[in-house]
C-alpha cells in the first residue's frame, strides 16, 4: 500500500499541504445538515452554513 501511495506521500513532505482545513469545514457543514434534518431551499441551507461557520453578516 505504501508503494502505491509513495509519490503522494513524498509530495506532502515537499509542499507541506494537506486537506485538513477542507475536511474540518466539511465536518461543520455536515453537522449543520444533520441538525436541521432538511431544508426547504438551498438558500436556507446556505444561510445556516454561513451563520454557523461565521461568514454571515448580520448588520444591514
PDB file with one MODEL, atoms N, CA, C and O in Angstrom:
MODEL        1
ATOM      1  N   UNK A   1       0.827  -1.191   0.000  1.00  0.00           N
ATOM      2  CA  UNK A   1       0.000   0.000   0.000  1.00  0.00           C
ATOM      3  C   UNK A   1       0.872   1.255   0.000  1.00  0.00           C
ATOM      4  O   UNK A   1       0.562   2.234  -0.679  1.00  0.00           O
ATOM      5  N   UNK A   2       1.946   1.218   0.755  1.00  0.00           N
ATOM      6  CA  UNK A   2       2.830   2.383   0.796  1.00  0.00           C
ATOM      7  C   UNK A   2       3.481   2.607  -0.571  1.00  0.00           C
ATOM      8  O   UNK A   2       3.667   3.748  -0.994  1.00  0.00           O
ATOM      9  N   UNK A   3       3.823   1.522  -1.254  1.00  0.00           N
ATOM     10  CA  UNK A   3       4.426   1.668  -2.580  1.00  0.00           C
ATOM     11  C   UNK A   3       3.484   2.367  -3.547  1.00  0.00           C
ATOM     12  O   UNK A   3       3.922   3.190  -4.350  1.00  0.00           O
ATOM     13  N   UNK A   4       2.200   2.052  -3.480  1.00  0.00           N
ATOM     14  CA  UNK A   4       1.251   2.666  -4.416  1.00  0.00           C
ATOM     15  C   UNK A   4       0.996   4.139  -4.097  1.00  0.00           C
ATOM     16  O   UNK A   4       0.637   4.902  -4.994  1.00  0.00           O
ATOM     17  N   UNK A   5       1.174   4.557  -2.842  1.00  0.00           N
ATOM     18  CA  UNK A   5       0.930   5.946  -2.443  1.00  0.00           C
ATOM     19  C   UNK A   5       2.215   6.739  -2.191  1.00  0.00           C
ATOM     20  O   UNK A   5       2.160   7.875  -1.721  1.00  0.00           O
ATOM     21  N   UNK A   6       3.347   6.156  -2.496  1.00  0.00           N
ATOM     22  CA  UNK A   6       4.628   6.807  -2.223  1.00  0.00           C
ATOM     23  C   UNK A   6       4.769   8.171  -2.906  1.00  0.00           C
ATOM     24  O   UNK A   6       5.247   9.104  -2.259  1.00  0.00           O
ATOM     25  N   UNK A   7       4.381   8.340  -4.176  1.00  0.00           N
ATOM     26  CA  UNK A   7       4.504   9.682  -4.774  1.00  0.00           C
ATOM     27  C   UNK A   7       3.689  10.748  -4.029  1.00  0.00           C
ATOM     28  O   UNK A   7       4.148  11.880  -3.879  1.00  0.00           O
ATOM     29  N   UNK A   8       2.500  10.396  -3.567  1.00  0.00           N
ATOM     30  CA  UNK A   8       1.677  11.363  -2.814  1.00  0.00           C
ATOM     31  C   UNK A   8       2.297  11.675  -1.458  1.00  0.00           C
ATOM     32  O   UNK A   8       2.265  12.823  -1.015  1.00  0.00           O
ATOM     33  N   UNK A   9       2.848  10.691  -0.807  1.00  0.00           N
ATOM     34  CA  UNK A   9       3.500  10.933   0.480  1.00  0.00           C
ATOM     35  C   UNK A   9       4.703  11.861   0.314  1.00  0.00           C
ATOM     36  O   UNK A   9       4.899  12.773   1.117  1.00  0.00           O
ATOM     37  N   UNK A  10       5.495  11.633  -0.708  1.00  0.00           N
ATOM     38  CA  UNK A  10       6.657  12.487  -0.944  1.00  0.00           C
ATOM     39  C   UNK A  10       6.251  13.906  -1.316  1.00  0.00           C
ATOM     40  O   UNK A  10       6.935  14.865  -0.957  1.00  0.00           O
ATOM     41  N   UNK A  11       5.137  14.042  -2.037  1.00  0.00           N
ATOM     42  CA  UNK A  11       4.629  15.370  -2.379  1.00  0.00           C
ATOM     43  C   UNK A  11       4.245  16.139  -1.122  1.00  0.00           C
ATOM     44  O   UNK A  11       4.502  17.339  -1.033  1.00  0.00           O
ATOM     45  N   UNK A  12       3.633  15.464  -0.148  1.00  0.00           N
ATOM     46  CA  UNK A  12       3.280  16.146   1.100  1.00  0.00           C
ATOM     47  C   UNK A  12       4.531  16.684   1.785  1.00  0.00           C
ATOM     48  O   UNK A  12       4.543  17.832   2.230  1.00  0.00           O
ATOM     49  N   UNK A  13       5.562  15.889   1.875  1.00  0.00           N
ATOM     50  CA  UNK A  13       6.773  16.340   2.556  1.00  0.00           C
ATOM     51  C   UNK A  13       7.495  17.442   1.789  1.00  0.00           C
ATOM     52  O   UNK A  13       8.256  18.213   2.374  1.00  0.00           O
ATOM     53  N   UNK A  14       7.261  17.517   0.503  1.00  0.00           N
ATOM     54  CA  UNK A  14       7.876  18.571  -0.298  1.00  0.00           C
ATOM     55  C   UNK A  14       7.115  19.888  -0.145  1.00  0.00           C
ATOM     56  O   UNK A  14       7.738  20.944  -0.036  1.00  0.00           O
ATOM     57  N   UNK A  15       5.768  19.843  -0.136  1.00  0.00           N
ATOM     58  CA  UNK A  15       4.957  21.064  -0.131  1.00  0.00           C
ATOM     59  C   UNK A  15       4.318  21.386   1.218  1.00  0.00           C
ATOM     60  O   UNK A  15       3.935  22.534   1.445  1.00  0.00           O
ATOM     61  N   UNK A  16       4.191  20.421   2.110  1.00  0.00           N
ATOM     62  CA  UNK A  16       3.571  20.593   3.441  1.00  0.00           C
ATOM     63  C   UNK A  16       2.144  21.123   3.357  1.00  0.00           C
ATOM     64  O   UNK A  16       1.752  21.988   4.140  1.00  0.00           O
ATOM     65  N   UNK A  17       1.373  20.607   2.415  1.00  0.00           N
ATOM     66  CA  UNK A  17      -0.026  20.998   2.263  1.00  0.00           C
ATOM     67  C   UNK A  17      -0.892  19.760   2.428  1.00  0.00           C
ATOM     68  O   UNK A  17      -0.597  18.706   1.865  1.00  0.00           O
ATOM     69  N   UNK A  18      -1.957  19.890   3.200  1.00  0.00           N
ATOM     70  CA  UNK A  18      -2.906  18.785   3.338  1.00  0.00           C
ATOM     71  C   UNK A  18      -4.328  19.334   3.188  1.00  0.00           C
ATOM     72  O   UNK A  18      -4.525  20.543   3.072  1.00  0.00           O
ATOM     73  N   UNK A  19      -5.289  18.453   3.191  1.00  0.00           N
ATOM     74  CA  UNK A  19      -6.684  18.870   3.050  1.00  0.00           C
ATOM     75  C   UNK A  19      -7.400  18.919   4.400  1.00  0.00           C
ATOM     76  O   UNK A  19      -8.621  18.771   4.452  1.00  0.00           O
ATOM     77  N   UNK A  20      -6.667  19.124   5.481  1.00  0.00           N
ATOM     78  CA  UNK A  20      -7.254  19.140   6.816  1.00  0.00           C
ATOM     79  C   UNK A  20      -8.267  20.272   6.981  1.00  0.00           C
ATOM     80  O   UNK A  20      -9.296  20.077   7.629  1.00  0.00           O
ATOM     81  N   UNK A  21      -8.005  21.434   6.419  1.00  0.00           N
ATOM     82  CA  UNK A  21      -8.926  22.567   6.531  1.00  0.00           C
ATOM     83  C   UNK A  21     -10.236  22.249   5.808  1.00  0.00           C
ATOM     84  O   UNK A  21     -11.319  22.521   6.325  1.00  0.00           O
ATOM     85  N   UNK A  22     -10.130  21.679   4.626  1.00  0.00           N
ATOM     86  CA  UNK A  22     -11.330  21.319   3.867  1.00  0.00           C
ATOM     87  C   UNK A  22     -12.141  20.257   4.601  1.00  0.00           C
ATOM     88  O   UNK A  22     -13.371  20.318   4.616  1.00  0.00           O
ATOM     89  N   UNK A  23     -11.473  19.299   5.201  1.00  0.00           N
ATOM     90  CA  UNK A  23     -12.172  18.253   5.952  1.00  0.00           C
ATOM     91  C   UNK A  23     -12.857  18.833   7.192  1.00  0.00           C
ATOM     92  O   UNK A  23     -13.959  18.409   7.540  1.00  0.00           O
ATOM     93  N   UNK A  24     -12.223  19.792   7.855  1.00  0.00           N
ATOM     94  CA  UNK A  24     -12.831  20.432   9.017  1.00  0.00           C
ATOM     95  C   UNK A  24     -14.068  21.222   8.643  1.00  0.00           C
ATOM     96  O   UNK A  24     -15.077  21.170   9.347  1.00  0.00           O
ATOM     97  N   UNK A  25     -13.999  21.956   7.535  1.00  0.00           N
ATOM     98  CA  UNK A  25     -15.148  22.713   7.066  1.00  0.00           C
ATOM     99  C   UNK A  25     -16.279  21.778   6.653  1.00  0.00           C
ATOM    100  O   UNK A  25     -17.445  22.049   6.937  1.00  0.00           O
ATOM    101  N   UNK A  26     -15.943  20.694   5.992  1.00  0.00           N
ATOM    102  CA  UNK A  26     -16.949  19.717   5.602  1.00  0.00           C
ATOM    103  C   UNK A  26     -17.623  19.115   6.828  1.00  0.00           C
ATOM    104  O   UNK A  26     -18.826  18.857   6.804  1.00  0.00           O
ATOM    105  N   UNK A  27     -16.879  18.891   7.880  1.00  0.00           N
ATOM    106  CA  UNK A  27     -17.449  18.364   9.121  1.00  0.00           C
ATOM    107  C   UNK A  27     -18.463  19.339   9.715  1.00  0.00           C
ATOM    108  O   UNK A  27     -19.520  18.925  10.191  1.00  0.00           O
ATOM    109  N   UNK A  28     -18.142  20.632   9.688  1.00  0.00           N
ATOM    110  CA  UNK A  28     -19.082  21.645  10.190  1.00  0.00           C
ATOM    111  C   UNK A  28     -20.351  21.669   9.351  1.00  0.00           C
ATOM    112  O   UNK A  28     -21.452  21.761   9.895  1.00  0.00           O
ATOM    113  N   UNK A  29     -20.208  21.586   8.028  1.00  0.00           N
ATOM    114  CA  UNK A  29     -21.369  21.592   7.142  1.00  0.00           C
ATOM    115  C   UNK A  29     -22.239  20.366   7.378  1.00  0.00           C
ATOM    116  O   UNK A  29     -23.466  20.467   7.373  1.00  0.00           O
ATOM    117  N   UNK A  30     -21.622  19.217   7.583  1.00  0.00           N
ATOM    118  CA  UNK A  30     -22.390  18.001   7.852  1.00  0.00           C
ATOM    119  C   UNK A  30     -23.124  18.099   9.191  1.00  0.00           C
ATOM    120  O   UNK A  30     -24.217  17.553   9.338  1.00  0.00           O
ATOM    121  N   UNK A  31     -22.534  18.786  10.161  1.00  0.00           N
ATOM    122  CA  UNK A  31     -23.200  18.994  11.452  1.00  0.00           C
ATOM    123  C   UNK A  31     -24.448  19.858  11.275  1.00  0.00           C
ATOM    124  O   UNK A  31     -25.505  19.553  11.828  1.00  0.00           O
ATOM    125  N   UNK A  32     -24.318  20.938  10.501  1.00  0.00           N
ATOM    126  CA  UNK A  32     -25.475  21.799  10.221  1.00  0.00           C
ATOM    127  C   UNK A  32     -26.555  21.005   9.516  1.00  0.00           C
ATOM    128  O   UNK A  32     -27.734  21.117   9.852  1.00  0.00           O
ATOM    129  N   UNK A  33     -26.164  20.215   8.552  1.00  0.00           N
ATOM    130  CA  UNK A  33     -27.115  19.417   7.774  1.00  0.00           C
ATOM    131  C   UNK A  33     -27.841  18.394   8.639  1.00  0.00           C
ATOM    132  O   UNK A  33     -29.049  18.207   8.490  1.00  0.00           O
ATOM    133  N   UNK A  34     -27.127  17.733   9.535  1.00  0.00           N
ATOM    134  CA  UNK A  34     -27.763  16.711  10.361  1.00  0.00           C
ATOM    135  C   UNK A  34     -28.635  17.305  11.457  1.00  0.00           C
ATOM    136  O   UNK A  34     -29.626  16.692  11.853  1.00  0.00           O
ATOM    137  N   UNK A  35     -28.286  18.485  11.953  1.00  0.00           N
ATOM    138  CA  UNK A  35     -29.103  19.115  12.993  1.00  0.00           C
ATOM    139  C   UNK A  35     -30.450  19.585  12.461  1.00  0.00           C
ATOM    140  O   UNK A  35     -31.434  19.578  13.200  1.00  0.00           O
ATOM    141  N   UNK A  36     -30.515  19.987  11.214  1.00  0.00           N
ATOM    142  CA  UNK A  36     -31.745  20.552  10.655  1.00  0.00           C
ATOM    143  C   UNK A  36     -32.684  19.485  10.110  1.00  0.00           C
ATOM    144  O   UNK A  36     -33.899  19.679  10.111  1.00  0.00           O
ATOM    145  N   UNK A  37     -32.150  18.375   9.650  1.00  0.00           N
ATOM    146  CA  UNK A  37     -32.951  17.301   9.051  1.00  0.00           C
ATOM    147  C   UNK A  37     -33.729  17.760   7.825  1.00  0.00           C
ATOM    148  O   UNK A  37     -34.854  17.315   7.598  1.00  0.00           O
ATOM    149  N   UNK A  38     -33.136  18.644   7.040  1.00  0.00           N
ATOM    150  CA  UNK A  38     -33.748  19.054   5.781  1.00  0.00           C
ATOM    151  C   UNK A  38     -34.036  20.543   5.714  1.00  0.00           C
ATOM    152  O   UNK A  38     -34.315  21.185   6.726  1.00  0.00           O
ATOM    153  N   UNK A  39     -33.963  21.072   4.520  1.00  0.00           N
ATOM    154  CA  UNK A  39     -34.235  22.482   4.269  1.00  0.00           C
ATOM    155  C   UNK A  39     -35.232  22.585   3.129  1.00  0.00           C
ATOM    156  O   UNK A  39     -35.302  21.707   2.268  1.00  0.00           O
ATOM    157  N   UNK A  40     -35.994  23.654   3.130  1.00  0.00           N
ATOM    158  CA  UNK A  40     -36.951  23.872   2.043  1.00  0.00           C
ATOM    159  C   UNK A  40     -36.266  24.353   0.774  1.00  0.00           C
ATOM    160  O   UNK A  40     -36.722  24.062  -0.331  1.00  0.00           O
ATOM    161  N   UNK A  41     -35.173  25.090   0.931  1.00  0.00           N
ATOM    162  CA  UNK A  41     -34.462  25.609  -0.238  1.00  0.00           C
ATOM    163  C   UNK A  41     -32.965  25.609   0.037  1.00  0.00           C
ATOM    164  O   UNK A  41     -32.521  25.509   1.181  1.00  0.00           O
ATOM    165  N   UNK A  42     -32.205  25.724  -1.037  1.00  0.00           N
ATOM    166  CA  UNK A  42     -30.758  25.790  -0.898  1.00  0.00           C
ATOM    167  C   UNK A  42     -30.338  27.076  -0.205  1.00  0.00           C
ATOM    168  O   UNK A  42     -29.338  27.091   0.513  1.00  0.00           O
ATOM    169  N   UNK A  43     -31.087  28.159  -0.409  1.00  0.00           N
ATOM    170  CA  UNK A  43     -30.748  29.432   0.239  1.00  0.00           C
ATOM    171  C   UNK A  43     -30.786  29.313   1.759  1.00  0.00           C
ATOM    172  O   UNK A  43     -29.911  29.845   2.442  1.00  0.00           O
ATOM    173  N   UNK A  44     -31.775  28.630   2.289  1.00  0.00           N
ATOM    174  CA  UNK A  44     -31.850  28.425   3.737  1.00  0.00           C
ATOM    175  C   UNK A  44     -30.682  27.598   4.249  1.00  0.00           C
ATOM    176  O   UNK A  44     -30.122  27.883   5.308  1.00  0.00           O
ATOM    177  N   UNK A  45     -30.323  26.576   3.491  1.00  0.00           N
ATOM    178  CA  UNK A  45     -29.180  25.737   3.856  1.00  0.00           C
ATOM    179  C   UNK A  45     -27.890  26.547   3.825  1.00  0.00           C
ATOM    180  O   UNK A  45     -27.073  26.450   4.740  1.00  0.00           O
ATOM    181  N   UNK A  46     -27.704  27.352   2.767  1.00  0.00           N
ATOM    182  CA  UNK A  46     -26.506  28.182   2.646  1.00  0.00           C
ATOM    183  C   UNK A  46     -26.436  29.199   3.789  1.00  0.00           C
ATOM    184  O   UNK A  46     -25.363  29.417   4.351  1.00  0.00           O
ATOM    185  N   UNK A  47     -27.562  29.822   4.139  1.00  0.00           N
ATOM    186  CA  UNK A  47     -27.576  30.791   5.237  1.00  0.00           C
ATOM    187  C   UNK A  47     -27.198  30.133   6.556  1.00  0.00           C
ATOM    188  O   UNK A  47     -26.474  30.722   7.358  1.00  0.00           O
ATOM    189  N   UNK A  48     -27.681  28.922   6.785  1.00  0.00           N
ATOM    190  CA  UNK A  48     -27.336  28.209   8.015  1.00  0.00           C
ATOM    191  C   UNK A  48     -25.846  27.890   8.072  1.00  0.00           C
ATOM    192  O   UNK A  48     -25.219  28.020   9.123  1.00  0.00           O
ATOM    193  N   UNK A  49     -25.285  27.476   6.948  1.00  0.00           N
ATOM    194  CA  UNK A  49     -23.854  27.179   6.895  1.00  0.00           C
ATOM    195  C   UNK A  49     -23.049  28.442   7.165  1.00  0.00           C
ATOM    196  O   UNK A  49     -22.100  28.412   7.949  1.00  0.00           O
ATOM    197  N   UNK A  50     -23.414  29.556   6.526  1.00  0.00           N
ATOM    198  CA  UNK A  50     -22.680  30.798   6.720  1.00  0.00           C
ATOM    199  C   UNK A  50     -22.805  31.303   8.151  1.00  0.00           C
ATOM    200  O   UNK A  50     -21.839  31.824   8.708  1.00  0.00           O
ATOM    201  N   UNK A  51     -23.979  31.155   8.751  1.00  0.00           N
ATOM    202  CA  UNK A  51     -24.159  31.582  10.136  1.00  0.00           C
ATOM    203  C   UNK A  51     -23.316  30.727  11.071  1.00  0.00           C
ATOM    204  O   UNK A  51     -22.650  31.251  11.964  1.00  0.00           O
ATOM    205  N   UNK A  52     -23.340  29.419  10.870  1.00  0.00           N
ATOM    206  CA  UNK A  52     -22.615  28.502  11.749  1.00  0.00           C
ATOM    207  C   UNK A  52     -21.106  28.651  11.595  1.00  0.00           C
ATOM    208  O   UNK A  52     -20.372  28.572  12.581  1.00  0.00           O
ATOM    209  N   UNK A  53     -20.640  28.862  10.379  1.00  0.00           N
ATOM    210  CA  UNK A  53     -19.201  28.965  10.131  1.00  0.00           C
ATOM    211  C   UNK A  53     -18.677  30.378  10.279  1.00  0.00           C
ATOM    212  O   UNK A  53     -17.472  30.598  10.156  1.00  0.00           O
ATOM    213  N   UNK A  54     -19.542  31.342  10.538  1.00  0.00           N
ATOM    214  CA  UNK A  54     -19.109  32.697  10.831  1.00  0.00           C
ATOM    215  C   UNK A  54     -19.016  33.627   9.637  1.00  0.00           C
ATOM    216  O   UNK A  54     -18.431  34.704   9.752  1.00  0.00           O
ATOM    217  N   UNK A  55     -19.574  33.251   8.491  1.00  0.00           N
ATOM    218  CA  UNK A  55     -19.461  34.106   7.320  1.00  0.00           C
ATOM    219  C   UNK A  55     -20.683  34.960   7.050  1.00  0.00           C
ATOM    220  O   UNK A  55     -20.692  35.708   6.072  1.00  0.00           O
ATOM    221  N   UNK A  56     -21.722  34.879   7.881  1.00  0.00           N
ATOM    222  CA  UNK A  56     -22.945  35.627   7.646  1.00  0.00           C
ATOM    223  C   UNK A  56     -22.849  36.988   8.313  1.00  0.00           C
ATOM    224  O   UNK A  56     -22.543  37.089   9.501  1.00  0.00           O
ATOM    225  N   UNK A  57     -23.110  38.017   7.549  1.00  0.00           N
ATOM    226  CA  UNK A  57     -23.094  39.385   8.069  1.00  0.00           C
ATOM    227  C   UNK A  57     -24.507  39.713   8.571  1.00  0.00           C
ATOM    228  O   UNK A  57     -25.468  39.677   7.803  1.00  0.00           O
ATOM    229  N   UNK A  58     -24.621  40.031   9.861  1.00  0.00           N
ATOM    230  CA  UNK A  58     -25.917  40.302  10.459  1.00  0.00           C
ATOM    231  C   UNK A  58     -26.319  41.766  10.328  1.00  0.00           C
ATOM    232  O   UNK A  58     -27.507  42.080  10.400  1.00  0.00           O
ATOM    233  N   UNK A  59     -25.353  42.677  10.135  1.00  0.00           N
ATOM    234  CA  UNK A  59     -25.669  44.094  10.003  1.00  0.00           C
ATOM    235  C   UNK A  59     -26.165  44.398   8.589  1.00  0.00           C
ATOM    236  O   UNK A  59     -25.654  43.833   7.623  1.00  0.00           O
ATOM    237  N   UNK A  60     -27.165  45.293   8.456  1.00  0.00           N
ATOM    238  CA  UNK A  60     -27.683  45.609   7.112  1.00  0.00           C
ATOM    239  C   UNK A  60     -26.724  46.389   6.250  1.00  0.00           C
ATOM    240  O   UNK A  60     -27.044  46.712   5.107  1.00  0.00           O
TER     241      UNK A  60
ENDMDL
END
